C-alpha cells in the first residue's frame, strides 16, 4: 500500500487584543514609523500584556479555535506538537501544557525549537507521523510570546517582534495533496549572530546575566539579513525546480514574516508576481513560529483545493527550509 499523504484540514489562530503600534513604540525608543516601515515593513504588533499568561495560553486558544472550526473533539487528537522559542518554562513542554488546557487526554506531545523556521520544521515532522499510517489526527501549533524576550530599550530589535499563535490539523489522505516535498537545512555556525545568550545550561540565570540584559534577543541585523535573503530565496527556487514548477504553477508563496525586503527578494527569485505573496507583517510583526500559519489563517477563504503553495522560512540557528504543499480543501 502507498503511504498516505498528510493534508492540512483546518487552521486556527489567536492573537492578543492589545496592539503596540509604531507611534507608541517611538515614545519608548529613538525610532519613527517611517524608519520601521522603510526597513522592515511593520506597522503594529499584538502584545500579550497579562503577566500570568504565557505562550502556552496563546497556543491553547489557537488549538481551541482549530478544534471548533474542524469539528474535532479533544479526545480524537493522537499527537500535539508545539513549535516555540518562548515556552512557559524549560519543562514540562508547552505541548503538555496546551494539551491539558484544551482537554486533549489521549495523545502524546513534544516541543520543537527551530527559531523562525519552527513551522517549516514542525510541519514536516508532524507529516511524518501521519504518513506512517498510525496517527490520524495530529495538531501542530506555533506559539510565541516574543515580547518577554524583547528588549524595549534596543531600537534595533524591539520593533520586530509580536505575540501570537496559530495551529493546523493534519490528517491522512489517499489523494495527491498536502505535503508533497520539502527541503530543510541548518548551519550552527550562525548561532553567534542571532541568539539569546543567557538562560540555558551554558549561561544559567544569575544577577550578572540579568544586569547585563542577556535574557533578551540579540541580532546582528546586517549579517542575518544577508544570509536570510540568499538562503530563503535560493531554497524556494530550488524546490520549484526540483518539482518542475513554474511561477504560473504556484498559487501562493507563504513566507516567514520577518522583513518585507526578504519576502520581496524571495518572490523575485521565484519569479512570482507580488499578488501571489501572502504578507501580513505590517499587522503582526515577526511572531516567529506563528507567522506562516497566521498567513494560512488569514488567506484561508482564498485558498482552493489543489492550489500549489510554497512555504519558506529562515531563522536562528541558522535554520531554513521550504515546503511544497498542495492545499486540500475549499473552505465551506
C-alpha positions in Angstrom: 0.0 0.0 0.0 1.1 3.5 -0.7 1.8 5.8 2.2 -1.0 8.2 2.9 -0.4 11.9 2.3 -0.5 14.4 5.3 -3.0 17.1 4.4 -4.0 20.2 6.4 -7.7 20.0 7.1 -8.1 23.2 9.2 -6.3 26.3 10.5 -6.9 28.1 13.8 -5.3 31.2 15.4 -5.2 33.5 18.3 -3.6 36.9 18.9 -3.9 39.3 21.9 -6.2 42.3 21.6 -3.5 44.9 22.7 -1.8 46.5 19.7 1.6 48.2 20.1 1.9 50.5 17.0 4.9 52.4 15.8 3.8 55.7 17.2 3.7 54.2 20.8 7.0 52.5 20.2 8.6 55.8 19.1 7.8 57.1 22.6 9.7 54.2 24.1 12.9 54.3 22.0 14.5 56.6 19.4 12.7 55.4 16.3 9.9 56.5 13.9 7.1 54.9 12.0 8.9 55.9 8.7 12.2 54.3 9.9 10.5 51.0 10.8 8.3 50.8 7.8 11.1 51.5 5.4 13.5 48.9 6.8 11.2 46.0 7.8 7.6 46.9 6.8 6.0 46.6 10.3 3.2 49.0 11.4 2.0 47.2 14.5 2.3 44.1 16.6 0.0 42.3 19.1 1.3 42.0 22.7 0.0 39.7 25.5 0.1 42.1 28.4 -1.2 39.5 31.0 1.7 38.7 33.3 0.1 35.4 34.4 -0.3 34.1 30.8 2.5 32.8 28.5 2.9 31.2 25.1 1.0 28.1 26.1 -2.1 30.2 26.8 -1.8 31.6 23.2 -1.3 28.1 21.9 -4.3 26.7 23.7 -6.6 29.4 22.3 -5.4 28.7 18.8 -5.9 25.0 19.3 -9.4 25.6 20.7 -10.2 27.6 17.6 -8.8 24.9 15.4 -10.8 22.1 17.0 -14.0 24.1 17.0 -13.6 25.0 13.3 -12.9 21.5 12.2 -15.5 19.8 14.5 -12.7 17.8 16.2 -13.1 16.7 19.8 -10.0 16.8 22.0 -10.3 13.0 22.6 -9.7 12.4 18.8 -6.3 14.0 18.8 -3.4 11.5 18.6 -0.5 13.9 18.8 0.2 17.5 19.6 3.5 19.2 18.6 4.3 22.8 19.6 7.0 24.9 17.9 8.2 27.7 20.2 11.3 29.6 21.4 9.3 31.1 24.3 7.9 28.1 26.2 6.2 28.8 29.5 9.2 27.0 31.2 12.1 24.7 30.4 9.9 21.8 31.3 7.3 20.5 31.1 7.0 21.2 27.4 4.4 23.6 26.1 2.8 20.7 24.2 1.8 19.1 27.5 0.5 22.4 29.0 -1.5 23.2 25.9 -3.0 19.7 25.8 -4.1 20.0 29.4 -5.6 23.4 28.9 -7.7 22.2 25.9 -8.6 18.7 27.3 -6.5 16.6 25.0 -6.1 13.4 27.0 -5.4 10.6 24.6 -2.3 12.0 22.8 1.4 12.4 23.4 3.2 15.7 22.6 6.5 17.4 22.5 8.1 20.8 21.7 10.3 21.7 18.8 12.7 24.6 18.6 13.9 25.8 15.2 13.6 29.5 15.7 11.7 31.2 12.9 11.8 28.0 10.8 9.7 26.3 13.6 6.6 25.9 11.5 8.5 24.5 8.5 10.4 22.0 10.6 7.4 21.2 12.7 5.0 20.7 9.7 7.5 18.2 8.1 7.9 16.4 11.4 4.1 16.2 12.0 3.5 15.0 8.5 5.8 12.0 9.0 3.6 10.7 11.9 0.6 10.9 9.6 2.3 9.4 6.6 3.5 6.5 8.7 -0.2 5.4 8.9 -0.5 5.2 12.7 -1.7 8.7 13.6 -4.9 10.0 12.2 -5.3 13.5 13.7 -2.2 15.5 14.5 -2.3 19.0 15.8 0.7 21.3 15.2 0.8 24.7 16.8 3.3 27.6 16.7 3.0 29.7 19.8 5.2 32.6 20.8 5.2 35.3 23.4 8.2 37.2 21.9 7.5 40.3 23.9 9.0 38.7 27.0 12.4 38.2 25.4 12.4 41.6 23.5 14.5 44.4 24.9 12.3 47.5 24.6 15.4 49.7 25.1 17.0 48.3 21.9 15.8 50.2 18.9 17.3 47.6 16.5 15.2 44.7 17.7 12.2 45.9 19.7 10.2 47.0 16.5 10.4 43.5 15.1 8.5 41.1 17.3 4.9 40.3 18.3 2.9 37.7 20.2 0.5 35.2 18.5 -0.2 31.5 18.0 -1.6 29.5 15.0 -2.4 25.8 14.6 -3.1 23.3 11.9 -4.8 19.9 11.9 -3.1 17.2 9.8 -5.0 14.1 8.7 -4.2 11.3 6.2 -5.5 11.3 2.6 -5.1 9.0 -0.4 -5.2 12.0 -2.8 -2.1 13.6 -4.1 -2.5 16.6 -1.8 -0.9 18.0 1.4 2.9 17.9 2.0 4.3 16.9 -1.4 8.0 17.8 -0.8 10.4 19.6 1.5 13.9 20.8 1.8 15.4 21.5 5.3 18.8 23.0 6.1 20.7 24.2 9.1 24.1 25.8 9.9 25.1 26.1 13.5 27.9 28.5 12.7 25.3 31.2 12.5 24.4 30.9 16.2 26.5 33.9 17.3 24.6 36.3 15.1 21.1 35.6 16.3 20.5 34.2 19.8 19.6 34.7 23.5 22.8 34.4 25.5 21.6 33.5 28.9 19.1 31.2 30.5 20.4 27.9 29.3 22.9 25.4 30.8 25.9 27.3 29.4 25.0 30.7 30.9 22.4 30.0 33.6 20.4 32.9 35.1 22.3 35.0 37.6 22.4 38.5 38.9 25.1 39.2 36.4 23.2 37.9 33.3 20.1 39.9 34.3 22.1 43.1 34.9 23.8 42.6 31.5 20.4 42.2 29.8 21.4 38.8 28.4 17.9 37.3 28.6 16.8 39.2 25.5 17.2 38.6 21.8 20.5 39.6 20.2 20.6 40.0 16.5 23.4 41.1 14.1 20.9 42.6 11.7 23.0 43.1 8.6 24.6 39.7 8.8 21.3 37.9 9.4 19.6 39.9 6.7 22.2 39.0 4.1 22.0 35.3 4.9 18.2 35.2 5.1 17.8 36.9 1.7 20.1 34.4 -0.1 19.1 31.2 1.8 15.4 31.7 1.8 15.2 32.8 -1.8 17.6 30.1 -3.1 15.8 27.2 -1.3 12.4 28.4 -2.5 13.6 28.4 -6.1 15.3 25.1 -5.5 12.1 23.3 -4.5 10.3 24.8 -7.5 13.0 23.5 -9.9 13.1 20.1 -8.2 9.3 19.7 -8.7 9.2 21.2 -12.2 7.1 24.1 -11.0 6.9 27.4 -13.0 5.9 30.7 -11.5 2.5 30.2 -13.2 2.1 26.9 -11.3 2.4 28.5 -7.9 -0.8 29.9 -6.4 0.9 31.4 -3.3 4.2 32.0 -1.6 3.7 31.7 2.1 6.8 33.3 3.6 8.0 33.8 7.1 7.2 37.4 8.1 10.5 38.8 9.4 11.3 41.6 6.9 9.4 42.8 3.9 12.6 43.2 1.9 13.5 39.5 2.5 10.0 38.5 1.3 10.2 40.6 -1.8 13.6 39.2 -2.7 12.3 35.6 -2.3 9.3 36.3 -4.5 11.6 37.9 -7.1 13.9 34.9 -7.1 10.9 32.7 -7.7 9.6 34.9 -10.5 6.3 35.5 -8.7 4.1 38.4 -9.1 3.6 40.3 -5.8 -0.2 39.5 -5.9 0.8 35.8 -5.2 2.6 36.6 -1.9 0.9 36.4 1.5 2.0 39.4 3.5 0.7 40.4 7.0 3.9 41.5 8.6 2.5 45.1 8.8 -0.2 43.9 11.2 1.7 41.3 13.4 5.4 41.8 13.1 7.6 38.7 13.5 5.8 36.1 15.6 8.5 33.5 14.9 6.9 30.0 14.5 3.4 31.5 14.2 3.9 33.7 11.1 3.3 31.1 8.3 0.2 29.6 9.9 -1.1 33.1 10.6 -0.9 33.7 6.9 -2.8 30.5 6.1 -5.4 31.5 8.7 -5.9 34.9 7.1 -5.9 33.7 3.5 -8.0 30.5 4.1 -11.0 31.9 2.2 -8.9 32.5 -0.9 -7.3 29.0 -0.9 -8.7 26.3 -3.1 -8.3 22.5 -3.3 -5.2 21.7 -5.4 -3.5 25.1 -5.1 0.3 24.8 -5.1 1.8 26.6 -2.1 5.5 27.2 -1.3 6.1 27.8 2.4 9.5 29.2 3.2 11.4 30.4 6.3 14.8 31.4 7.7 15.6 31.5 11.4 18.0 31.4 14.3 20.5 28.6 14.4 20.8 29.2 11.4 17.8 27.1 10.2 16.0 27.4 7.0 13.6 25.4 4.9 10.8 25.2 2.4 7.7 23.0 1.8 5.8 22.3 -1.4 2.2 22.0 -0.2 -0.9 21.2 -2.2 -3.9 22.8 -0.4 -6.5 20.1 0.4 -9.9 21.9 0.8 -12.2 24.7 -0.2 -13.5 26.5 2.9 -17.2 25.9 3.4 
